[in-house]
């Protein structure tokens, strides 16, 4: 009997997604203490940068984009085993979750205030980040 294909159910997770989950953990374990320190210092700045970019996009567009998960039912060809033990095929319905981007109305003036606050916070964060990076370099010289 041949293994199930990509549209056929075996009850097991495919190997590739599992590998993709483990790979970042393995790479993180290879980082030097200095690299780990520098990465942790920049984490909040990266989050603020992403929020600033998102808010700027909202102000420019005039609306926000929200991602929602929608469930859809699809019909696929599935394998099953009969009472006699014979592997057969039949159509079956599968529920699939899809990410959908939906426009959402916003108060543009409120978004501009939020953007100004994020920019001020990022500026203060950048000053603290520079000092923290210097501490990482001093603590873990190469």
C-alpha positions in Angstrom: 0.0 0.0 0.0 1.4 3.4 -0.9 1.5 6.3 1.5 -1.2 9.0 1.4 -0.6 12.0 -0.8 -0.9 15.7 0.1 -4.7 15.8 -0.2 -5.2 12.5 1.6 -5.4 12.1 5.3 -3.1 9.9 7.3 -3.8 11.4 10.7 -0.2 12.5 11.1 1.2 16.0 10.6 3.3 16.4 7.5 7.0 16.3 8.3 7.9 19.6 6.6 5.8 21.9 8.9 7.3 20.1 11.9 10.8 20.7 10.6 10.0 24.4 10.0 9.0 24.8 13.7 12.2 23.1 15.0 14.6 24.9 12.7 14.4 28.4 14.3 15.0 26.8 17.7 18.0 25.0 16.5 19.4 28.1 14.9 18.8 30.1 18.1 20.8 27.6 20.1 23.8 28.3 17.8 23.9 32.1 18.7 26.8 33.3 20.7 26.0 35.0 24.0 26.8 38.4 22.4 24.4 37.8 19.5 21.7 36.7 21.9 22.2 39.8 24.1 22.1 42.1 21.0 19.1 40.4 19.6 17.1 40.8 22.9 18.1 44.5 23.1 16.6 45.2 19.7 13.4 43.2 20.1 11.2 46.0 21.5 12.6 48.4 18.8 11.6 45.9 16.1 8.0 45.7 17.5 7.8 49.5 17.6 9.1 49.7 14.0 6.4 47.3 12.9 3.6 49.2 14.7 4.9 52.5 13.2 4.8 51.1 9.7 1.3 49.7 10.2 0.0 53.0 11.6 1.6 55.0 8.8 0.0 52.7 6.3 -3.4 53.2 8.0 -3.0 57.0 7.9 -1.9 56.9 4.2 -4.7 54.5 3.1 -7.4 56.1 5.3 -8.5 52.7 6.7 -6.9 49.8 8.6 -6.6 46.3 7.4 -7.6 43.6 9.8 -6.8 39.9 9.4 -9.5 37.5 10.2 -9.7 33.7 10.1 -12.7 32.4 8.1 -13.7 28.8 7.9 -14.5 27.3 4.5 -15.6 23.8 3.6 -13.9 22.2 0.6 -14.6 18.9 -1.1 -11.6 16.6 -1.5 -10.9 13.1 -2.6 -10.1 11.1 0.5 -8.9 7.5 1.1 -10.7 5.1 3.5 -10.6 1.5 4.3 -13.8 -0.6 3.7 -15.1 -3.2 6.1 -13.3 -5.8 3.9 -10.0 -4.0 4.3 -9.9 -2.6 0.8 -8.5 0.9 0.3 -11.0 3.0 -1.6 -11.6 6.6 -2.5 -14.6 8.9 -2.0 -15.3 12.6 -1.8 -15.3 14.1 1.7 -15.8 17.6 3.1 -12.9 19.3 4.9 -13.0 22.5 6.9 -10.1 24.8 6.1 -9.2 28.0 8.0 -8.2 30.9 5.7 -6.7 34.2 6.7 -8.7 37.0 5.1 -7.8 40.7 5.0 -10.7 43.0 5.6 -10.7 46.8 5.5 -11.8 48.5 8.7 -12.8 52.1 9.3 -10.6 54.2 11.6 -10.5 57.7 13.0 -7.6 59.2 11.1 -6.9 61.9 13.6 -6.7 59.3 16.4 -4.3 57.3 14.2 -2.1 60.4 13.7 -2.0 60.9 17.5 -1.1 57.2 18.0 1.7 57.5 15.3 3.2 60.6 17.1 3.2 58.7 20.4 4.8 55.6 18.8 7.5 57.8 17.1 8.3 59.5 20.4 8.4 56.1 22.2 10.7 54.7 19.4 13.1 57.7 19.8 13.4 57.2 23.5 13.8 53.4 22.9 16.6 54.0 20.4 18.5 56.0 23.0 18.2 53.3 25.6 18.9 50.6 23.0 22.3 52.3 22.1 23.4 52.1 25.7 22.2 48.5 26.1 24.1 47.5 22.9 27.2 49.1 24.3 26.7 47.0 27.5 26.4 43.8 25.4 29.6 44.5 23.5 31.4 45.3 26.8 30.1 42.2 28.5 30.7 39.9 25.6 33.8 41.1 23.6 34.7 39.0 20.6 
